[in-house]
Amino acid sequence: MIGVNDILLPGMIVRHPDQPDWGEGQVQSTIGGRITVNFREAGKQVIDGERVGLTLVSAG
């Protein structure tokens, strides 16, 4: 089954479902299941796409 993480591209806007206080974030890169996102309130975070399913807000 394909999830949102599988279609993320740089520039897309996402939210972390377990960290709503981080606000929206812009995808910087996706490499081997690791997704780097620059969140408005938490800065740059590297997300393990195997463990966390991000929520797509906008395709950028």
N, CA, C and O atoms as a GROMACS GRO file, in nm:
protein
  240
    1MET      N    1   0.084  -0.118   0.000
    1MET     CA    2   0.000   0.000   0.000
    1MET      C    3   0.089   0.125   0.000
    1MET      O    4   0.186   0.133   0.076
    2ILE      N    5   0.056   0.220  -0.084
    2ILE     CA    6   0.132   0.344  -0.094
    2ILE      C    7   0.073   0.445   0.003
    2ILE      O    8  -0.048   0.468   0.004
    3GLY      N    9   0.159   0.506   0.084
    3GLY     CA   10   0.116   0.609   0.178
    3GLY      C   11   0.161   0.746   0.130
    3GLY      O   12   0.230   0.758   0.028
    4VAL      N   13   0.122   0.848   0.203
    4VAL     CA   14   0.158   0.985   0.167
    4VAL      C   15   0.309   1.001   0.162
    4VAL      O   16   0.360   1.068   0.074
    5ASN      N   17   0.382   0.939   0.256
    5ASN     CA   18   0.527   0.953   0.258
    5ASN      C   19   0.592   0.909   0.127
    5ASN      O   20   0.697   0.960   0.089
    6ASP      N   21   0.529   0.815   0.058
    6ASP     CA   22   0.585   0.762  -0.066
    6ASP      C   23   0.575   0.860  -0.184
    6ASP      O   24   0.643   0.843  -0.285
    7ILE      N   25   0.491   0.961  -0.171
    7ILE     CA   26   0.473   1.056  -0.282
    7ILE      C   27   0.525   1.197  -0.249
    7ILE      O   28   0.509   1.289  -0.329
    8LEU      N   29   0.586   1.213  -0.131
    8LEU     CA   30   0.634   1.346  -0.092
    8LEU      C   31   0.751   1.390  -0.178
    8LEU      O   32   0.841   1.312  -0.210
    9LEU      N   33   0.747   1.517  -0.214
    9LEU     CA   34   0.853   1.580  -0.292
    9LEU      C   35   0.895   1.710  -0.224
    9LEU      O   36   0.815   1.770  -0.152
   10PRO      N   37   1.018   1.754  -0.247
   10PRO     CA   38   1.060   1.882  -0.192
   10PRO      C   39   0.963   1.994  -0.229
   10PRO      O   40   0.918   2.003  -0.344
   11GLY      N   41   0.933   2.078  -0.131
   11GLY     CA   42   0.841   2.190  -0.153
   11GLY      C   43   0.701   2.164  -0.101
   11GLY      O   44   0.626   2.259  -0.077
   12MET      N   45   0.664   2.037  -0.083
   12MET     CA   46   0.530   2.006  -0.032
   12MET      C   47   0.521   2.045   0.115
   12MET      O   48   0.620   2.042   0.188
   13ILE      N   49   0.400   2.083   0.158
   13ILE     CA   50   0.376   2.124   0.296
   13ILE      C   51   0.307   2.010   0.370
   13ILE      O   52   0.209   1.952   0.323
   14VAL      N   53   0.361   1.978   0.489
   14VAL     CA   54   0.311   1.865   0.567
   14VAL      C   55   0.295   1.904   0.714
   14VAL      O   56   0.338   2.011   0.757
   15ARG      N   57   0.231   1.816   0.788
   15ARG     CA   58   0.221   1.825   0.934
   15ARG      C   59   0.262   1.690   0.992
   15ARG      O   60   0.243   1.586   0.930
   16HIS      N   61   0.319   1.694   1.112
   16HIS     CA   62   0.353   1.572   1.185
   16HIS      C   63   0.233   1.539   1.273
   16HIS      O   64   0.195   1.622   1.356
   17PRO      N   65   0.172   1.421   1.258
   17PRO     CA   66   0.049   1.390   1.331
   17PRO      C   67   0.066   1.385   1.483
   17PRO      O   68  -0.031   1.406   1.556
   18ASP      N   69   0.186   1.356   1.531
   18ASP     CA   70   0.209   1.346   1.675
   18ASP      C   71   0.267   1.473   1.736
   18ASP      O   72   0.288   1.480   1.857
   19GLN      N   73   0.295   1.573   1.653
   19GLN     CA   74   0.357   1.698   1.699
   19GLN      C   75   0.283   1.819   1.642
   19GLN      O   76   0.342   1.896   1.566
   20PRO      N   77   0.157   1.838   1.677
   20PRO     CA   78   0.081   1.950   1.618
   20PRO      C   79   0.140   2.087   1.650
   20PRO      O   80   0.120   2.182   1.575
   21ASP      N   81   0.213   2.097   1.761
   21ASP     CA   82   0.273   2.225   1.799
   21ASP      C   83   0.389   2.265   1.708
   21ASP      O   84   0.435   2.379   1.713
   22TRP      N   85   0.438   2.172   1.625
   22TRP     CA   86   0.544   2.204   1.530
   22TRP      C   87   0.492   2.290   1.415
   22TRP      O   88   0.570   2.354   1.345
   23GLY      N   89   0.361   2.291   1.394
   23GLY     CA   90   0.302   2.366   1.283
   23GLY      C   91   0.327   2.297   1.150
   23GLY      O   92   0.364   2.179   1.145
   24GLU      N   93   0.307   2.371   1.045
   24GLU     CA   94   0.329   2.317   0.910
   24GLU      C   95   0.478   2.319   0.880
   24GLU      O   96   0.553   2.402   0.931
   25GLY      N   97   0.518   2.225   0.794
   25GLY     CA   98   0.658   2.219   0.755
   25GLY      C   99   0.672   2.195   0.606
   25GLY      O  100   0.584   2.134   0.543
   26GLN      N  101   0.782   2.242   0.550
   26GLN     CA  102   0.809   2.222   0.408
   26GLN      C  103   0.911   2.110   0.391
   26GLN      O  104   1.018   2.112   0.452
   27VAL      N  105   0.876   2.013   0.308
   27VAL     CA  106   0.966   1.901   0.280
   27VAL      C  107   1.091   1.955   0.209
   27VAL      O  108   1.080   2.027   0.109
   28GLN      N  109   1.207   1.920   0.262
   28GLN     CA  110   1.335   1.961   0.204
   28GLN      C  111   1.391   1.850   0.115
   28GLN      O  112   1.442   1.876   0.006
   29SER      N  113   1.381   1.724   0.164
   29SER     CA  114   1.432   1.610   0.086
   29SER      C  115   1.371   1.480   0.138
   29SER      O  116   1.324   1.472   0.251
   30THR      N  117   1.373   1.379   0.053
   30THR     CA  118   1.332   1.244   0.090
   30THR      C  119   1.437   1.148   0.036
   30THR      O  120   1.456   1.137  -0.085
   31ILE      N  121   1.506   1.080   0.127
   31ILE     CA  122   1.614   0.990   0.088
   31ILE      C  123   1.603   0.861   0.169
   31ILE      O  124   1.619   0.862   0.291
   32GLY      N  125   1.575   0.752   0.099
   32GLY     CA  126   1.572   0.621   0.164
   32GLY      C  127   1.482   0.612   0.285
   32GLY      O  128   1.521   0.553   0.386
   33GLY      N  129   1.363   0.668   0.278
   33GLY     CA  130   1.270   0.660   0.390
   33GLY      C  131   1.289   0.768   0.496
   33GLY      O  132   1.210   0.779   0.589
   34ARG      N  133   1.393   0.847   0.482
   34ARG     CA  134   1.418   0.958   0.575
   34ARG      C  135   1.373   1.088   0.507
   34ARG      O  136   1.414   1.120   0.396
   35ILE      N  137   1.286   1.160   0.577
   35ILE     CA  138   1.227   1.280   0.522
   35ILE      C  139   1.272   1.400   0.605
   35ILE      O  140   1.248   1.406   0.725
   36THR      N  141   1.338   1.493   0.541
   36THR     CA  142   1.383   1.614   0.609
   36THR      C  143   1.279   1.723   0.585
   36THR      O  144   1.245   1.756   0.471
   37VAL      N  145   1.229   1.778   0.696
   37VAL     CA  146   1.123   1.878   0.689
   37VAL      C  147   1.164   1.999   0.773
   37VAL      O  148   1.215   1.984   0.884
   38ASN      N  149   1.142   2.117   0.720
   38ASN     CA  150   1.168   2.240   0.794
   38ASN      C  151   1.034   2.290   0.848
   38ASN      O  152   0.954   2.348   0.775
   39PHE      N  153   1.010   2.266   0.980
   39PHE     CA  154   0.885   2.304   1.043
   39PHE      C  155   0.892   2.448   1.092
   39PHE      O  156   0.997   2.495   1.137
   40ARG      N  157   0.779   2.516   1.083
   40ARG     CA  158   0.771   2.656   1.122
   40ARG      C  159   0.812   2.678   1.268
   40ARG      O  160   0.883   2.774   1.298
   41GLU      N  161   0.768   2.592   1.358
   41GLU     CA  162   0.792   2.611   1.501
   41GLU      C  163   0.901   2.520   1.559
   41GLU      O  164   0.937   2.536   1.675
   42ALA      N  165   0.952   2.426   1.482
   42ALA     CA  166   1.050   2.331   1.536
   42ALA      C  167   1.178   2.324   1.454
   42ALA      O  168   1.270   2.251   1.489
   43GLY      N  169   1.185   2.401   1.345
   43GLY     CA  170   1.304   2.400   1.262
   43GLY      C  171   1.318   2.270   1.183
   43GLY      O  172   1.220   2.198   1.161
   44LYS      N  173   1.439   2.242   1.141
   44LYS     CA  174   1.465   2.126   1.055
   44LYS      C  175   1.462   1.998   1.138
   44LYS      O  176   1.531   1.986   1.239
   45GLN      N  177   1.381   1.902   1.092
   45GLN     CA  178   1.367   1.772   1.159
   45GLN      C  179   1.380   1.662   1.054
   45GLN      O  180   1.332   1.676   0.941
   46VAL      N  181   1.447   1.554   1.092
   46VAL     CA  182   1.457   1.437   1.003
   46VAL      C  183   1.358   1.333   1.056
   46VAL      O  184   1.369   1.289   1.171
   47ILE      N  185   1.263   1.295   0.973
   47ILE     CA  186   1.155   1.205   1.010
   47ILE      C  187   1.182   1.067   0.951
   47ILE      O  188   1.217   1.054   0.833
   48ASP      N  189   1.164   0.964   1.032
   48ASP     CA  190   1.173   0.826   0.984
   48ASP      C  191   1.038   0.791   0.922
   48ASP      O  192   0.941   0.766   0.993
   49GLY      N  193   1.033   0.789   0.790
   49GLY     CA  194   0.909   0.763   0.717
   49GLY      C  195   0.853   0.624   0.737
   49GLY      O  196   0.737   0.599   0.704
   50GLU      N  197   0.932   0.533   0.791
   50GLU     CA  198   0.883   0.398   0.822
   50GLU      C  199   0.801   0.397   0.951
   50GLU      O  200   0.719   0.308   0.972
   51ARG      N  201   0.822   0.496   1.036
   51ARG     CA  202   0.756   0.501   1.167
   51ARG      C  203   0.647   0.606   1.176
   51ARG      O  204   0.553   0.592   1.254
   52VAL      N  205   0.659   0.713   1.097
   52VAL     CA  206   0.566   0.825   1.107
   52VAL      C  207   0.506   0.853   0.970
   52VAL      O  208   0.579   0.870   0.872
   53GLY      N  209   0.375   0.858   0.964
   53GLY     CA  210   0.306   0.895   0.840
   53GLY      C  211   0.268   1.042   0.847
   53GLY      O  212   0.177   1.079   0.920
   54LEU      N  213   0.337   1.124   0.771
   54LEU     CA  214   0.309   1.267   0.771
   54LEU      C  215   0.175   1.295   0.702
   54LEU      O  216   0.126   1.216   0.621
   55THR      N  217   0.118   1.408   0.735
   55THR     CA  218  -0.010   1.450   0.676
   55THR      C  219   0.016   1.558   0.572
   55THR      O  220   0.076   1.661   0.604
   56LEU      N  221  -0.027   1.536   0.450
   56LEU     CA  222  -0.007   1.633   0.342
   56LEU      C  223  -0.106   1.748   0.359
   56LEU      O  224  -0.226   1.726   0.371
   57VAL      N  225  -0.055   1.870   0.360
   57VAL     CA  226  -0.136   1.990   0.370
   57VAL      C  227  -0.153   2.053   0.232
   57VAL      O  228  -0.263   2.092   0.193
   58SER      N  229  -0.041   2.062   0.159
   58SER     CA  230  -0.044   2.126   0.027
   58SER      C  231   0.067   2.068  -0.059
   58SER      O  232   0.175   2.035  -0.009
   59ALA      N  233   0.040   2.055  -0.186
   59ALA     CA  234   0.141   2.004  -0.278
   59ALA      C  235   0.243   2.111  -0.315
   59ALA      O  236   0.328   2.089  -0.401
   60GLY      N  237   0.234   2.226  -0.250
   60GLY     CA  238   0.334   2.331  -0.268
   60GLY      C  239   0.311   2.408  -0.391
   60GLY      O  240   0.386   2.500  -0.420
   0.00000   0.00000   0.00000
